[in-house]
Amino acid sequence: MNQEEESAILKEAKARYDTATGAWSEHFEISKKVLNFVDGDQWDHQDRNAREAAKLPCLEINVLKPFLRQITNEARQNVPSIQVDPRGDGTDQTNAETISDLIRAIEQQSNASTAYDQAGWYAAACGLGFIRVISDYESEDSFCQKLIIKHVEDPSTVLMDPSHKNLDGSDAEWCFVTSAISIDEYHHRYGSSRKSQKIKDDPKGWTDINRSTWTQADQVIVAEYFWKEYKDAVLYEYLHVATGKTFVTKEKIEPEDLEAQGVIELRKRPIQEVKVRWVKLNDEEVLEETEWPGKSIPVVAVKGDETWINGKRSIKGAIEDAIDSQRSLNYFQSLAAELVALAPKAPFIGEARQFAGFEQEWSNSNNAPYSHLRYNAVVVNGQVLSPPARQTMEVPIQAASQLVGSAKDNLKSIFGIFDASLGNAGNEISGKAILARQQQSHTTTYHFYDNLVNAIEQIGRILVEAIPVYYGDERSVQLLKRNGESSTLKVNNGNDEHDLTIGNYGVVVETGPSYATKRQEAVNSMVTLGEVYPQAMPLIADLIAGESDWPGAKQVADRLRLMLPPQIQQSESAVGNLTPKQQAQMSIQQVQLLTQQLQQAQQLIQVGHQHIQNLEEENKLLKTKTQIEYEKLNSDNTLKTQQLHLSKYTTDLEFKVKMEELKMQREELEIAKAKLAIDATEAMHQVAEDAMERADKHHDKMTQMEIAMPLPADDNGTNLDGQTLK
């Protein structure tokens, strides 16, 4: 870096430093008071001095810390987990899992949970905390670098671009991370710098040379300064004629080379390339410099409640609004103690002669635990006076107790955390009511946890952008799987399966119980399944033992696995011998096979539906046909009956012939009905039987009518039987 560039960076850095100092000074001043208040400095100094001078109690019943822990410990119980997903061309699910395992290993090696917990605690307490990502060498004798997730001990040392809008600060254009180091330490680290030489030349007056926020009496302010630089570029999209595929590049292909390469330019658009630069500096010089890979500054904000009022940012935690209620609680509790302590002792009332000779004993009775008190018996008007007795006086403690309870209720209302969540007995009786009240408390403070999750997601994006650079050489890296198993993998060895430098990946954060909790829940579920379905227990006993935490569980699981049926052992052995890529391909093939089977099943279902519809149509037609035949048979029966009546007017022989014909017709009708009953549905079979029954009854009736009907008469009025008709 030349002197001109250094001067420009220093000038810009100083201006931005002053801007940030002015923008954040009010918040940091309030945060300092809030943190002191939480730590126990809860009395106004003037009030405390006045009460202590009067020897009055100044009690501090600090209930803020339990409320604060109730908010922050949710993140400890439900640890957010960074998960990497493949997105776009060149990505691979196996590489995505490898990067996810690498990030878990980075979190473990960095003790990232401390950084997450501390940032979340500051966000809940005073509204703002920070998490950082830095790089370092793996060891003193290695050129391989590693990424580290680091906590920020004091949020006031971070001065972020005040114009940023995102909750996690991902859109900040610049940021300072300051540290005040002693003069001796500065000489040790930067002994060759100009400021070090200036201090040595003038040990007493160097701070007066350019006194500002960068200098202090016995310390030197050194700041890490991040900022984004933009470069104009053009993005081109080309079509490869031979393959028909398109590709995107920032490199322009000259018109005369398009035909030779067999490509066609489809479109282009202007873009801005982002570069994040980093320097370490004081107010006079740049001490170190480098570039940070990626598009985001590796400093992430974790916020509480953020509100914009008239263009001005206001950030609060959960404590600031509860300060007055906490002070009220302290004062009312002190008042109650004061009333009890200063309440006058009830005096003994008696006749003066009763105390004569024993005055000292009665005077010390409020301070000394006498087993008995002596007095003189006095007779007045022939009556012995009663012994001296106390005149009791009630201390007004009830009002003070009500005020204490009111202050406690106010604190619960402000935090939205009630007795059920604090472990105290409340009005809730049933388990559902208690869980509902606890859930209500979680909902009230959930935004603190959600803001932390968003910040961790940004940490994941920063890591995904930086991993191809810091882990881009051929090397062995440590991985940590979801179940806590650690392994070592060689990456970037020419095998695309474990190449961390290619592909585009996205980041999501999974929330909920930790893996250990989920594993215990899985064990409980499998045990319950075994109780309900005992036949399954021999098939899952190895899984139950494998997911348990007691000593020897793995060995027990291995032994139980040997007792599994041969087909299961062969299946698991075949899958276990496959590479992750082969397993992924097998999974894809299984998914494709299941998809085909699903499609075939859907087709069969459609065919079945169509067949059912056809049967329903045929059933309707058959019912219609049966009805027509039935009506036709009824009509034929009527016709035959009429013919039979006409034949009665003929000879007896004809009558018998007609009867035989009718019998034959009836038999034919029976046969026709039977055929129709076979072809018709079960319901119509019942209808046919009913029709037959009605036909039989009708025939019997007609027969009776025929028997009762007289034979026809001649001209003289005499019938064939010789009877004379009138």
Order of alpha helices (4+ residues) and beta strands (2+ residues): alpha-alpha-alpha-beta-alpha-alpha-beta-beta-beta-beta-alpha-alpha-beta-beta-alpha-beta-beta-beta-beta-beta-alpha-beta-alpha-beta-beta-beta-alpha-alpha-alpha-beta-beta-beta-alpha-alpha-alpha-alpha-alpha-alpha-alpha
